[in-house]
Amino acid sequence: MTVDPGMTVGPTLERPSRVHGRDVELRSVAAALDAPRHGGGGLLLVTADPGLGRTALLDHAAASFTAGPVLRTAATPGDSGAPGSGLRALYDALVRRRPPYGAGGDAAPAGPPAAGPLAAALRAASASGPLLLCVDDAHLWDEPSRRTLAALLRDTRPAGPVAVLVTAVRRHPGSRDFAGLPSVVLGPLSRGAAAAVVDDLATGPVDASVREELVTEAEGNPALLAFLVERLSAAQLAGRAPLPRPLVDAAALTRVVRPGPAELPEELDDLLLLVAAASQDDPDGGTADAALVQDAARRSGLPGSALAAAEAAGLIGWAGGRIACATPALRRAVYAEAPPARRRAAHGALALALDAGRHPLARLTHTALSVRGPDPHLAAALAAEATRDGVRHPPRERSSALVRAAELTVGTGARVERLTAAAEQARLAGAPRRARELLASARAAGGHDAVRGRVELVDGVLALDDGPVVDAHETLRAAAALLAPYDPEHTTAARLAAADAAWAAGDVAACLASLDAVAVSASGDAATPPEHGAGSGEEYLAGLRAALRGRLDLARAPLRRTVERAGAEDADVALLLRAGAAALLIGDVAASCRVSARALAAARAEGSAASVPRALEYLAYAELRAGRHARARAHAEEGLRAAHRSGQHNVAAHLHAVLALALSVEGDEPGVAAHAASALDTARRHGLAQAAALAQWASARTDLSRGRVPEAAARLRPVVRSGARGGHFAVRILALPCYVEATAFAGQPGAARAAVEEFAVWASLGADPQAPAQLARCRALLDPAEAGDWYERALYRHEVASGEFERARTLLLYGKWLRRQRRPREAGDRLREALIAFEQCGARGWAEQADSELRAAGSAPRSRPEGDLSRLTAQQLRIARLVAEGATNREVAVRLSLSPRTVDHHLRNVFAALGVRSRVDLARIVDRAHPADSDESAEPTRAHP
């Protein structure tokens, strides 16, 4: 039996979606379409896995081409059976575009046309003006047609004013004939683009949680996403009616995958089922160990040629000893459509192929999936291995194993315990939706208070990651009350998590109450929090309680011991994160960066997707406190992506705020506004006082950099205010120096003096290395008579503390004061030093202030690029030059070893900084610049941020 491995996507939607998330690809399409307008030829091959939008991109191109007629040909699966039929159809379509054949003249030559007549027909069809030729699903053409068309396009390119767009399925054997043509590859949609597709297709409102689930289930496949939206009712989309379970079932998958498993030869279907079964719990895109699949295939009696046949058909792919189905949708369809008996047989073969000593959990899981339940003995063995300490089973594997153990369990109590443990592991694996589903099943089964307490504990931690933190606090308190008589370790965990919730909400009293409850419990039963080594939990607890009561003198020793204990080789993620926080509380920023980096490495090693965003948040904030703003931004950007992937929107809000602070240094005002708005949106809905305070501080710092002093003072006033209506207790003191500067220049010395005295107390505690220098700077602002001495004292203090940005701010203010004292030479020295320092740390907005002050002082700034390009950073200048030369974003990314996303981000900032709207305008500015600016080898003045 022969098989055509091509896949087509359905259903056909009555209301097609706009193209989302394809900016880079659309620019490539636009370049190809633009060529005929100038008398040239454009060519582009668009390849993608099935369902990722090849035809949608072609529809967009056809609709946007206004220079002339559009000619489209679409292959069908039947084309592959008639040699030359695809080429014949194209030739006939071209011939009909011009006389004599299109106007009742001579008949076209019989048989498949050769490349020469086809090229002639293409030239003739475009003789009267530009033409767009679209060839959809060219991989489905018969082999002679594919090769002739590919050779024509490769050898001659479109002759005359013709744009040719060709689409083909990636990995399909027929697509290989078009290798070497200019091409773009469509990948899965980003989560943001997928969410936009949902909103575009829905005819009514879409609930946020429903949208999130649709985006997650579709895995970036717009065709599957479209089918799901079309299938759901308005009430289901709006969250008023329950969603079908499973949301993506066999029916949904078969509508978007061709051929379906039933259309494949039996041996290929069995092989794909083995791959799908082996990759169920893989966190890296559904891959499996190729050697394992090969061994299982041999045990199942599959011929050795099956793997080669599947690869040749484009149904599987290999990389680094890993094997995977061609697409996630195909993998899911193969598994969903297989009868239970065949699934059990596949898991049984995989279990036999696994070494019990090297892969005990995987072998037990596949064994459990190969039998019909119940089986109490197998369930107990599986649960014991899944919960065993001291081994690195990824959380996703642990969760799946515990779910299967629960399915095989007879007793209600044990089943609920295993479902709850599975939910906790699903949360750690970054699958909160799955965790909540498991918790719902556990709740429905009832159980003892101890079990119910575990359910509430997991639910409260989920809410702490994504939900109103006041609700999370109450849920965690309830969990502690249920657990207290039976489970001291998890009682402590619940109370510490409740303290975290209160901290995020800015409620000092509630935070202390939870910590005091832990201390009382620990003194009674000597319980040690499960996430800490012996003694470290009590030390961290004692230090944190003392710090919250304002007794840093008592807090320093226990917190220092917490940091020291984190140096142990076996320190886990939770201990490392606590130690990172402890280091910040005692002012050891370097230790906080070091320990938080170790926490990130440990989270990745353990496969804890839920811990990675939190570790990146801690690390980004520590880098921010250390004055390394570029590093903070890089870590925060990575953390933001990880937080969105794992559904941790509260963590994402904090990372948005950190990004806003980092960008407030760089002078990216639109970026600050966007990230601050995102942070505040979640903060207001979920009661995140700390994230809100950080976001407001970032916006105020941007105002200061732009000279908007009254606005900065107004923004900061609620941030630094104490009491119930004030800002977050962990942020307000750090923002005081900015507030003093803003109020001093705004003519509000009374407010500034009160803030300075409060900041003096903080500086005396030694918890912030920058504080003594900042305090001296603040006193200089309020004491004009002695300002020079205070500024010199501040600069001396800066020498013993890291943080080039804060030192540059002191130099800028000192230079301003010197200029107003009519001491231009000294002012110029300080301002020039400030300018250099700001440029070194990428603080563009602040550098512009220093430059302006230098000019006012009568000193010429350092030599810089002339013209409008002087607004750009070094990296932006490199990108602008390459784009002006005609390079695409992808080409720029390759040249500068950046990601296309990073290039796109910088290019948007370039457009904003220069006030241009197109690449043509940008090229004109570059061409008008001094010749030195156009020389890519010239050394730019500004350092990359």
N, C-alpha and C positions, 0 to 999 in steps of 0.2 A: 504493500500500500504506500503510495506517495502522499506527502502532506505539504500543503502550502502554508508555511509558518507566518504569513502576513497577518496582521491584526487590524481590524477596523474598529472605529469607536462609535458608539451609539449611546442614547437615542439622539435623533435629530430634534433639536429644540425649536419650538415655534418662535421663541424670542431669544435670539443669539446674544451671548454676553459680549461686552466690550473686552478688548485685550488688556489684561492686567499683568503687572509684574514682568513685562518684556521690554523694558526701555532700551536695553543694550541691543537686543535683537531687532527691535523696530527701527533703530538708527541704521543698522546694517541694511534692512529692507529699504529704508528711505534712500540710502546712498545708491542702491541698485536701481531704484525707480527714477532717481534724479538724472542718471546718465543719459537716457534717451532725450531728455529736454535739451541737452547740449550736443546732440548729434552722435553720441557714443553708445556703446552697448553696456548693459548691466547684467550681472549674473550672480545668483545666490542659491545655494542648496540649503534647505532647512531640514534637519533631521531631528528626530525625537522618539522617545519610547511611545508606545500607543497611549492615546488619550491625553497627551500633554499639549495639544493645541496647534498641530501643524496646519490643519485646514483653517482654523480660526485666524491664524496669522496670514494665510493666503487670502481669506475673505477680507481682512483688513487692508491688505495691499491692493486688492482689486477695487475696493471701494474708494481708496485714497488716490488712485492713479487717474488723473484728469487730463493728461497730455494727449491721450488718444484712446483707441479701442482696447478692450481687454479680451483676450482669447484664452479660455480655460479648457483643459482636457483632464479628465479624471479616470484613472485606470480602475478596472474591476477585477476581482479574482479570476474571472474567466479569461482575462487577457493573457494570462500566463500560459494558456493551453494552445494558443494559435500563434505560431512563429511569425513575427513581423506585424502582428495586429496592432500593437500599441503604436508603433512608428507609422503604420498606415493611417491610423485615426488622426494622428497629429498632422501628417502630411495633407490629408484631405481637408482638415480644418484650416490649414494655412492656405491651401489652394483656393478655398472658397472665399478668402479675403481679397482675391485680385483676379482680373480677367487673364486668360479666356475662360478658365474653368468656372469661375464664379459668376460669369455673365453669359452662360449658355454657349461657350466656345467648345474647343476640342475636349475630348475626354482625357482624364488624367491617366498616366501610364499604369498598367496593371502590375500587381505584385508589390512586395515591400520596397519602398524607395531606398536608394543608397544615400550616403552622406552628402554627395554632391547635389543631387536634386533637392534634398531637404534644405540644404543651405541656400540654394537658389530660391526656393519657395519662401524661406524666412526673409530673405532680402527683398523679394518682390512684395510680400505682405506688408512690409514696413516702408515701402517706397513713398507712400503718400504722407507719411508722418510717423511719430512715435507709436510704438505698440508694446503692450505688456502680454507676455505669454506665460501662463501658469500651468505647470504640469504637476498635478496632485497624485500622490501615491505611486510615484514612478517605480518603486520597488516591486510593484505588482505586474509591471509590464513583462512581456516575454523576453527571454534573454537576448535574442538578436536586436530587439528594439532598444533595450536598455543600453547595450554596448554601443550601438550606432549613435544614439543620442549623446551618450557620455563622451564618446570620441569626438563628435562634432563640437560639443561645447568646450571640451578641453583643448582641442587643437586650434579652433578659430575664434572662440568666444562669439557672442552675438554680433553679427555684422550689421552695421546700420543702427538706426535709433530704436533698438529693441532691448527691453528688459526681460530676462527669463528667470522665473522663480520655479524651483523644483523641490518637491517634498518627498521624503522617504522615511521609512521606519528605521531607526538606529538599530544596529546589530542584525538586521535582516540580511540574508545572503544577497538579495538583489541590490541592496544599498552599496555593496562593495564596488560595483561597477562605476560609481560616481565619485570614488575617492580622488582627491586632488583638486576638486573644484572649490572655489570660495564658498565657505559654509558657515552656518551657525548651528549650534546644538541647543535645543530647548530642554532645560532641566525641569524638575518639579517646581511648582510655584512656591514662593516663600509663604509663610503663614499670613503676613499682611496682605499679599496679593490674593491669596485664597479667600481670606475674609472679605476682600472687596468683591470677588466673584460672587460670593454668597449674597451680599447686599444687592448686587446688580441684578441677580436672577430672581430674587424673592420679590413677590408682588406686594408684600406687606412688611410689618416690623419683624425683626429677628431678635430673639432673646440672646443675650451675650453668651450664656453658657451653651445654648444650642449651637450658636455660630462656632464657638470654640471646639465643640465636639465634632461638628461637621468637618472643620478644617483638619482636625487630628485624624479622623477616620479616612479622609480622602487622600492623605499622604501626598499632597501637592499635585494630584491628578485632576485637572479641571473637568474632564469628561465624567469621572466618577462623582465629583462634587456637583456638577450640573444635574446628574441623574438623581442624586440624593435630594437636592433642593426641589426638583420637579415632583418627586414622589411624596414629599411631606405635605401635609395640609397646612393651612394658614395658622390654625390653632397650635399645631406641633412646632412650627417655626417660631411662633411667638412665645413658646414655653407654657401655653395653657393646657396642652394635652401631652401625655407621655410619648416619647419617641419609640419606634419599634425596636425590638431587641432580637437579634443583633441588628444594629443600624445598617451595617454593610453585610448583607447576606449573600448566599449563592446567586440569587436572582439579580441583585445589583451588580455583582461581579461579572456575570455572564453577559450583561448588557453592554459592558465596556471592554470586554476582552474577546478577541478572536485570533486564532481558533480557541474555543473552549476546550477543556480537558476531554470532553466526550468526542471531540472531533480529531483527537490525536491517536496515533497508533498505540496499542495497549502498552508496549514496552516503554514508550516515551512518557506516557501518562504515569506509569508506575515509578519511573525514574524521577520525574518532577515531584511526585508525591513524597518520595524519600527526601529530596532536597527541601521541600516545604516543611516536612515534619522535623527535619534536623535543624532548621533555622527558626523555629517558632519563638525562641527566647533570646535570639541574638540581638544585642542592642545596636549593632553597627550595620543596620540596613538589611537584615534578613539574610545573612550569609551562613554557610555551614562549612565544616571541615571536609575538604574534598576527599581525603583518605577515608574518613568515616563513611561518607556516602558511597564511595567505591566498594568498600568492604561490605556494607549493607546490601548494595546492589548485587554483589556476587552471592551473598547468602540468600537473596531473594530469587536467584535463578535468572536474573536479567543478563542478556548477552553483553559481552564486553564492548560491543560496538555501539551500545545505546548512548553512552556519554558522548562519544564523538558525533553521533547523529544529532543529538540534541543541541550540541554546540554549533554544528554546521547549520542547523535550522534556525539559529539565533534564539533558542529557547532558554539557554543557560549561559552564564558567563563565568570565567575563572579569573582570579587575581590573588597572587601571593598564597597559594595553597588553600584558598577559600573558594567556594562555589555558591552560586545564587541563581534563582530564576531570573529571567530577563527583566522583569518588572515586579514591583511589589504587588500590583493587581493580579498578575498571573499567578504568583505564589499563593496569594490568598484564595484565588478562584480554584486552583488545583486542590487545596486542602478542604475548602468548604464544600466542593461538589463530590468529594470522594465518599462512598458509603462507609459507615462506621467500621465494618469488618475490614475494609482495605486500609483504613487509617490505623486500626489496631495492628494489622500485619506489618505496616511500615514501621511503627514504633517498636514492635517486637524485633524486627531485623536490626534496627539501630541499637537497641539494648544489647543484643548479642555481639554487635561489633564494637561495643565500648568496653574498655578495660575497667573493671570495678575498682582497682587500686588507684588508678590515675583519675578517673572520672566517676566517683561514687554517686554523686547527686544526679548527674545526667543519666547514668545507667538505671538508677532506681526510678527516675521520672519516666523514662521511656518504657520501662517494665510496667509501671503503674498505668500508663496510657495504652498498654497492649492487652490489658485484662478488663473484664467486666467486673464492676463492683457489686456488693461491698467486699472488702478484703482488709479486716482490721489489722492483721499482722503486717502486711505490706504498707498500710497507711501509717502505722506506728514507726516502722523503719524509715519511711520516706520523711515523715515529719521530724524525726530525730536528726537525720542527716541535714535537713534544710535549716534547722535551728542550731546546729552545732557551732560552737565558738572556735576561734583559732584557725579557721579555714576561710579561704577567699572565694566563697561562692557568690557570684554577682547577685544583687538583690532581685533582678528580674527572674533569674533561675530559681531562687529561693521562693519567690512568690508563686510561680507556676507549680512548683513541687508541693507547696502547702495547699494550694487550691485542689490539686489532684488528691492529696492526702485527705482533705475534707470530704471530697466526693466518695472516697472509699471507706469513710468512717461511719460506724453504726451509732454510737452514742451522741446525743445532742451537745452535751457539754464540750467534749473533745472536738467535735466538728466546729462549734462556734470559736473555740480557742484557735483552731487552725485557720479558719477564715479571717480572724482578726490579725493573726500573725502574718497571713498572706497580704492583708491590706497594708500593714506597716511596711512590708518589703516592697509592695507596689509603690508606696509613697517614696521610699528611698530610691526606687528605680526611675523616678520622675514620671510616674503614671498616676496622677491624683484622681482622674476620673475612674480608672479601674479600682483604685483604693476605695473610693466612695461606694462603688457598686458592691464590693465585697463587704464593706461595713453594713450596707443596707441588708444584705443577706444574713449577716451575723445578728443584727438587731431583730430581724423578723423571727429568728429561731429562739430568742429569749436567752435565759441562762442565769447563772449565779452573779451576785454583785461584783465579784472579782473580775469575771469575764466582761460584764457590762462596763466596768471601770476601764478595762483595756480598750474597749470599743470607743468610749468617750475620749480617752487619751489620744488615740490615733486621729479621731475626728477633730479634736481641738488643735492638734499640731497641723493638720491640713488647713484648718481655718486660719491659723497663724501665718501660714504661707500665702493664703489666698482667701481673704474674707475680712469682715470687720474684726479688729483685734479685741474690741470689748467683748464681742460674742465668744471669741476664742478664749479669752481670759476666764469667762464664766463657765464655759464647757470644761476647761482644764481644772478649774476649782471643783466642779462636780465630779470629775474623774478622780481627783485626789480623795474626795470624801468617800467615794465608793471603794477605792482601793486600800484606804488606810488600814482597815482591820486585817487585811490579808496579804498585801504585797508591798512591803516598805520600799523596795527599789523603784517600782513603777510609780508609787506615790510621790517619791522624791522627783522623779522625772516629770510628773505632771505639774508639780509645784514650781519647778525651775522653768518649765515652758510657760506657765502662767505668769511668772515674773518677766519672761521675755516679752509676752504680750503686753503687760503693763508698761514695760520700758518703751516699746514701740508707740504706745498711746500717750506717753509722757506723764503717766500717773505714778508719781514717786511713792505715795502712800500704799497703793495696791501692790506695787513692786516689792516694797519692803515687807508688806504683810505676807506675801508668798514666800519670800526668802526667810522671814522669821519662822514661818511654819515649818520650813525645811530644817532650820536649825533646831527647833524644839524637838522634832521627830528624830533627828540625828542624835541629839543628846540622850534621848530615851532608849533608842535601840541600836545605836552605833551603825546605822545604815550608811552605806556609801553609794552615791549616785552611780547608776550602772555605766554611765559613759565616762567615768573617771577612774584612774588608778587609785590605789589605797591612799587616803589622806588628801588627795588633790581636790576632791569635791568640797570638803570642809574648809580648806584653805581659801579656795576661790570664793566660797559662800561668805566666810568671815570678812574677807577683804572687800567684797562688793557691798555688804551691808554697812561696813564702816565708811566706805566711799560715799554711799548714798546719804549717809547722815553727816557728811561734810568732814569726817575725820580721816583725811588722807594720811595723817601721821600713823594712825593705827592700821590703815589699809595697806600701806606700802609693803610691809614684810610678808604677810600671807600672799599677796598678789605676786610678789617677786618669786616666792617659792612655787606658785602655780606655773609661772613662766619657766622656771628651772626644770620642773618635772616634765614639761613638754619636750625637753631635750632627749627624753628616753626614746630608744629606737622603736619601741612598741606602742608609742602614743597614738591614740586613734583620732579620728576627725573631730569628734566632739570636744575632747580635751584640748586639741590644738586650737580650735576656734575660741574656746574659753580663755586659753592662754594668750591668744592674740588680743582679745578684749582687755585682759588684765594688763598686758604690756602698755596699751594705750592709756589706761587709767593711771599708771604710775609714770607716764611720760617717756617710756622707752620705745620710741617710734621705730627704731631700727629692729628691735626684737619683735615688735608686732609685725613688721613686714616679713621678717624671716620666718616666724611661726605660722603666719597666715599662708605663706607660700608653701610651707610643708603641709598645711591642712589641705590645700588645693591638690597637691600631689597625692596625698593619701586618699582623698575623695575619688580621684580619677582611678587610682590603683584598685580601690574597692568596687568600682563601678557604681558608685552612689550618685546618680544623676541629680538627686535632690540636694546633695551636699555641695556640689560643684558651684552653683550660683551663689550660695551663701559664703563659701570660701572666697570666691572672687569679689564679693561685696566687701568682706573684711579686708582683703588684700588691697583693693582699690582705695578704700577709705584710709588705710594705713599709708599707702603711697601718697595720697593727697595730703595727709598730715605731715609727711616727710618733705613736702614741696616738690615731689616728682610728678608733676601734673600730666605729662605725656604718658608715663607708665600707668598712672591712675586711669586715664581715659582708655587706654588699650585694655586693661583688665576689666573696667566697667562695661565696655562694649561687648567683650566676650561674655561677661556675666549676664548681660541683658539678653543676649541670644539664648543662653542656657536657661535663664529663668523663664522665658516665654515658652521654650520647648517643654519644660517640666511643669508649666501651669502655675508658677510661683509669682503671682502678680504683685504681692506685697514686697517681695525681694526686688522685683523689677522696678517698683516705684523708688526704692532706696537707690538703686543703681542709676536710674534716670536723674535723681538729685545729685549723685556724685558726678555724673557726666556734666550736668549743668555747672557745677562748681569748677570742674576741670576746664570746661570751655570758657568760663568767665575769665580765666587767666589768659587763654589764647585770643580772646577778643572776638569769638564767633557769636555775635549777638543773636542771629536767628537760631543757632544751635542751642544756646542757653534758653531762649524763649520756648523752643519746642520741648526740650527735655524737662524744663521746670513745669511746663503745662501738663506734661504726661505724669510727672511725679505728683503734682497737686490734684490731678483728676482722681487718681487712685487713693491718694492720702485723704481727701475729703470724704470719699465714699466708705473707706475702711478705717478711718480714724487714726491714720499714721502721723502722729504729731512730729516725730523726728524727721521723716521724709519731707513733710511740709516745711519745716523750719529750714532744712538744708536747701530746699528749692528756692525759698524766699531769700535766703542769704546769697545764693548764686545770682539771682536777679538783681539784688541790691549792689553786689560787687561789680556787675556789668554797668549799672548806672554810674557808679563811682568812676569806672575806667573811662566813661564817656563824658564825665563832667556834670552829670545830672545829680547834683548833690541833694537838693530837697527831696527828689524822688527816692534816692537811696535811704535817706533818713526816715522817710515815711514807711518804706518797706521794712526797715530793720526794727522800727519801734516795737511792733508786736512780737518780733522774734526774741528781743532781749528783755522784754518785760517779764518780771517775776510774778509768781502767783498763778491762780487757776486760769486766768485769761492770758497768761504769758506764753512764751515759747518753750520749746522742749528743754528740759534741764541739762541735757548733755550737749546741746548746741548753743544755747543762748550765751554762755560765757565765752565761747570761741568766736562768736560774731561781734563781741563788744568792741574790739579795736576798729572794725569797719564802722560801727555805729558812732564811735567817738570822732573819727575822721569826718563822717558825713554831717554830724550835728555841729561840729566845730566850724566847718566851712559854711554851714547853713545859718550860722549866727545863733545857735542855741547852746551857749556855753554851760548853762545850768544843767541840762540833761547830760552833756558830755562829762562834766566834772563828777557827777554822781556815778556814772558808768566807770570812770577811771578808778575811783576809789574801790569799787567792787572788784574791778579787774586786778587791782594791786594785791588784794587778798589772794586771788587765784594764782597770781604769778609767784607769790611767796611760798606756795605749796610745792613747787617743783614738779608739777604734773604735766607741764607743757614746755618743751625746750625753747619754743619761740616766745613765750610769754614775757620774759624779762625785757627782751629787745622791743617787743610791741608796746609794753608799758612805758618804756622811756620815750618811744615815739609819740605815744598818746600825751604824755606830759609836755612834750615839746609843742604840741598843737595848742595846748591851753596855757602855756607860760612863755609868751613872746620874749620876755626879757632874758630868760635863761634857755631859750630854745636851742641855741647853738650847742651848749653843753649837753643838753638832753639828747640831741641828735647824735653827737659824737659818742655818748654813752650807749645809745641804741646800736650804733654801728659796731662798737666794741663787743656788745653782747651777741650780735649776729655772727661774729667770727667763731664763736664756740657752739653755734647751733646750725644745723643744716637748714636749707631752704633759701635758694637764691631769689625766689620771687618776693618774699617778705623783705629781704635785704634791699632789693631793687626799689620796693615801695618806699622804704625809709630814705633811700638816696634821692628819690624823686621829690618827696616832701621837703627834704633838707635843701635840695636845689631850688625849689620854689621859694622857700623862706629866704635863702641867701640872695636870690634875685630881687626880692622885695626889700631886702636890706641894702640894695644897691652895691652888691659885691659880685659883679658879673663874672669875673675870672673864676672865683671859687664856685659860683653857681654853675658855670659851664663845666667845670671838672666833675662835680657831683652828678649833674644831669647827663653828661656824656657817659659816665660810668653806669648810671641807671639805664640809659638806652641800650648799652651793650648787654647788660644783665637781662633786661626784658627780652631782647632779641634771642639771647641764648636759651631762655626757657620758653620761647614761643609766645610771649605775652604781647600780641600785636596791638591791641587797644591801648595798653599801658605804654607801649613803646611810642605810639603816636602822641600820647601826652608828653612824654619826655622830649620828643622831637619838637613839639610845639613850644615847650618851655625853653629849649635850647635856642630856638630862633628868637624868642622874645628876649632872651638874655644876650642876643647879639652874637652868638656862637654858631658857626655853620655845623650842621650835623655831619656825620661820617658820609663818605661817598656812597650813594645808593643808585639803583637803576632809575633812569629818568622816565618821565611820563607816568601814565596811569598804572603801569606795572609795578611801581614802587609800593602799591598797596598790598602786594602779594607776598606770602611767605616763600621760602626757597623751593619747597616742594610744589606749591601751587604754581610758581613761575616755571618750573620744569614741565609740569603738566600742560600749562597754557601754551608753551612753545611747541610741544609735540602735537597738541590738538590743532594749533594754527597751521602746522605742516600737513594736516590732513589725516593724522592717525586716529583710529577709533579708540574707544575706551579700553577695549581688550588689548589692542596693540600697545597702548600706553602702559597698561598693567604689566605686560610682558617686558617692555623696555626698562621699567623702573622697579621690577620685582614687587609689585603691589597686587592686591586683589582688585578685580573690576569694580566691586562695591566701594572700595576706598577711593579709587580714581573718580567714580561718580560723585562721591561725597565732596572731594576736593574741587571738582569741576563746578558743582553747584555753588560752592563758596566763592570760586573765582568769578562766576557770573554775577553773584551778588555784590562782590567787592568792586567790580569794574562797572556795574550797572549795564551789562549787556544781556541780550536775550538769545543770541545765536552764536554758533561757531564762526560764522562769517564775520560778525561784528568783532569777535575775539581776534580773529586773524588780522583784521584791519588795525587793531590796536597794537598787536605784536609787530606788524610791518612798519608802523609809524614810529616805533620805539627806536632808541639809539642802537646802532649796529652791535654794540657790545651786548645789548639785551637779547639780540637775536642769535647770538653765538651760544650754542648749547654747552660749549666747553667753558664758558665764562664762569667764574666763581661768583655765585650770588652772595649778596650782602647778608641777607637774613638767614638765620639758622632754621632748620626744619623744627616745627614744634614738637 
